[in-house]
Every structure is written in C-alpha cells, then in structure tokens.
Amino acid sequence: MATTEAAPRAGAHERSYEELEAIFANVDAPYALVDLDAMWANGAEMMARAQGTPIRIASKSVRCRPLLAAILERVWRKHPARPGAQRGSSGFQGLMTFTLPESLWLHGHGFDDLLLAYPTADRGALAELAALDSERPPIVMVDSAEQLDWIEAAAGAGGRSIRVCIELDVGWWVLGGRVKFGAKRSPIRTPDQARALAREITRRPRFELAALMGYEAHIAGLGDHPLGKRMQAPLIRLMKRRSSAEIAERRAAVVAAVREVSPVPIVNGGGTGSVHLTAREPVVTEVTAGSGFFAPTLFDRYDDFTLTPAAMFAMPVVRRPSGGVATLLGGGYHASGAAGRDRLPAPHLPRGLRLDPLEGAGEVQTPVIGAAAASLRVGDRVYLRHAKAGELCERFDRLYLVSGGEILDEVPTYRGEGRCEL
Ligand SMILES: Cc1ncc(COP(=O)(O)O)c(C=O)c1O
C-alpha cells in the first residue's frame, strides 16, 4: 500500500522548480511524479463540484493501483447532498474501468465496484467473467443485441449472470441531426430505443441490467478555450449550455422508460469537465471523474474550475545545440485524440520554455527553446506535463509520490505491474 497519508494541506500550491529540484536532487531523470498535495486538493475540488453526488473514478486516467486504492480509502470531507439527491455522498466510490482484463485484474485485487465503460470483444476475458465467483462482478457495457449475442457465445453455457450497463448517446444534434456534437459511441439515443434494449436484456436469462451510462465527451472533455482556437470559445459555451439542458431532459425520459422494464439502480454520467453540470440532474446517481486528479494540460482550459498540476515528468538536458536551445532526452509522449498542438506535452518548469515548433516532442530528443533555455546546462532537468492524465503511466513504470518537501513513496504504475492495457 502506498504511503499516501500526508497531512492534508490547505489549498492547492503550485510547486516551483527550486522546490522540485531540492526534492529530487539525488534522483536521475527521466522520472515521473505525482504531487499528492495537489492531487488531494484536486479531489476535494471535484467533490465540491459534485455537490454530494458520489464520484466513480475513471481508472484509465490514473493507471496506478496504489493511487486508485488510496483515493478510495481516503476519508474525504463530506459535502451535504444537493436538494433532490438520491443519496448523500461519501466521496469517491467504485471504479470506471477501461478493459475487461484490467477489470478482472482489479477485481482479483479486491476492487469490487467496477463499471467497464467500453464494450469488449475479448472472448477469453468474458469466459473468465462468466466463471467468476463474486457477489459483485464487473459490469460490462452494451448498446446492441449484437453485443449481447457475442457475450452469450463467449460466456458459454452455465455460469453466473452477466451484469450489463446500457450506454446512452448524449451527443447534441442540431439541424435535425445533420450536425452532431459528441463522441461516436452508442446508437441508443431515445427512450424507445433504450426501453427496447432493456427488454432484450431482461428477456435473456443470462443478463442482469445493472446500470445506464451516458458520457458527455463534448462537454466534459472539451475545454472552453481550446489551444489556438480562441474564436470558438463563445460557440463552445453556447453548445455546452444548450446540450446540458437537452441531456438532462432526455436522460430523465430514458431512465423512466428503462425503469418501466427494470429497476436499473445506477445512472452514471459526466467526467472531470462536467461533474458540476451532470451532478445537478436528479436522475443521476453518480458521476465519473479521473483526469482531474492529475490535472493534465487539457484541463487548464475550462472556465468553471481550476485544478493544480499534480502529475509531471522530468527529462534531463543532454546537449546544447546552440546558445538558445537545450535538448532533452526523449519526451515525445503525445496524447491520444485528434492530432494537434494541444496533444503535445508542455514544458512546465522552469518557466519560460516551449517546444520548438519544427521538432515538437521527439522520440529520443526534444529541443526546448525560450528565455529559460539559455541558462540550462547538461544534467539539468526540465519538468513537463502530459496533455492527458493516465497515458503518462504507459511511459513510466513507477511514480514518485511527493508531499510537503519530500518523496513519500514510490509506487508502480499499471505498466510497472506488467500490465499493458491500451
Ligand atoms: C465513459 C467515460 N466517463 C467518464 C470519462 C471522464 O474521465 P475523466 O474525468 O478522466 O476525463 C470518460 C473519459 O474518456 C469516459 O470515457
């Protein structure tokens, strides 16, 4: 278990280069770190925005088992339940996982409230799930009868019932559906479609309908001021406002329709960027958040909340091609999504550094330029931030956990435990 129990610190403090350098004086770069003081402050910020609605942690955005356990075990300051809430909050509850092998692995380590957010076609893992001796096996995601057929075939005859979650499309459609905002995920959109799939699930003895989920990627995962697209900000705000209102109405109608068929207990929605909006919907029983703990650069661009950078990685300066350029080893850790500048890692400390637009962040070398570059020497370290949260953990096998002025612990990432998910 990680030694994460640093005394809680008031407010969020952004560490300086000098502080980090003092802490890591005897550690050779590359290394990755999580500032626990910032991470706990970010968790508290999200809890405050959730207004008493429990938060399920997106495991893909943390990818470190000791940290996931520490967040779940922590005693968080309670927030009063919002008016009309179905339950009061006890903070962070359960995990939203991203692959079935990961879910089974976590389940084997004692995590028993698992909702797999993406459909699986992994026959071996489905057979394992069907054979699992557990009161609360992981819930798997479906949006079609085709997937139910696949699961039944993979699970084989006999065995336990498979708990499933229906995913609802919560995209915003305008001009009669000719323009669509939102991730291309589920075909289930209307109360009638959801009711029909719920009937199909309950008609098949192998399944139990356990949850309904709708993730508003175009609200939660889209900053209000995307990098290099300043003109879009007012349109994004408008889209988010209109879409949130439409989702609230439609989700309520879908939940009512599904409950005509089955008393689906879990209604999940939201992400770090929309916790405060999704939690307001009376039918929502829980929201999801993960990225907010690490606060990667994509989450610097929201109007409604401010998080503190918590996860970063340090790369050493290995050469000086010229007076104004310092070249780091490696560093080319791009984030997933539509390729663009906003997906690049960002030099964070010392202040006054940026990537060279001609080279970006490289596989084996990353030149940095800017005012601070001239004073960097071979062996100095530059701290960078990833654009997204959990993907950083695919590049490092351990994380240094920092609190106050010291390294509290060193914990394995998923990768460090030999996991290779996605
Ligand atoms: C289904 C689902 N819910 C919630 C989230 C939000 O995760 P985070 O808070 O890490 O942005 C995601 C992220 O992609 C997701 O796919």
The ligand as an SDF file (V2000), in Angstrom:
LIG
                    3D

 16 16  0  0  0  0  0  0  0  0999 V2000
  -17.3290    6.8100  -20.1680 C   0  0  0  0  0  0  0  0  0  0  0  0
  -16.4630    7.8840  -19.6210 C   0  0  0  0  0  0  0  0  0  0  0  0
  -16.8540    8.5130  -18.4990 N   0  0  0  0  0  0  0  0  0  0  0  0
  -16.1130    9.4850  -17.9640 C   0  0  0  0  0  0  0  0  0  0  0  0
  -14.9400    9.8960  -18.5510 C   0  0  0  0  0  0  0  0  0  0  0  0
  -14.2070   11.0420  -17.9210 C   0  0  0  0  0  0  0  0  0  0  0  0
  -12.9520   10.7750  -17.4910 O   0  0  0  0  0  0  0  0  0  0  0  0
  -12.0180   11.9480  -16.9610 P   0  0  0  0  0  0  0  0  0  0  0  0
  -12.6260   12.5070  -15.7550 O   0  0  0  0  0  0  0  0  0  0  0  0
  -10.7490   11.2410  -16.7120 O   0  0  0  0  0  0  0  0  0  0  0  0
  -11.8930   12.9520  -18.0530 O   0  0  0  0  0  0  0  0  0  0  0  0
  -14.5020    9.2840  -19.7270 C   0  0  0  0  0  0  0  0  0  0  0  0
  -13.2720    9.7270  -20.3760 C   0  0  0  0  0  0  0  0  0  0  0  0
  -12.9740    9.4730  -21.5180 O   0  0  0  0  0  0  0  0  0  0  0  0
  -15.2900    8.2530  -20.2770 C   0  0  0  0  0  0  0  0  0  0  0  0
  -14.9420    7.6370  -21.4200 O   0  0  0  0  0  0  0  0  0  0  0  0
  1  2  1  0
  2  3  1  0
  2 15  2  0
  3  4  2  0
  4  5  1  0
  5  6  1  0
  5 12  2  0
  6  7  1  0
  7  8  1  0
  8  9  2  0
  8 10  1  0
  8 11  1  0
 12 13  1  0
 12 15  1  0
 13 14  2  0
 15 16  1  0
M  END
$$$$
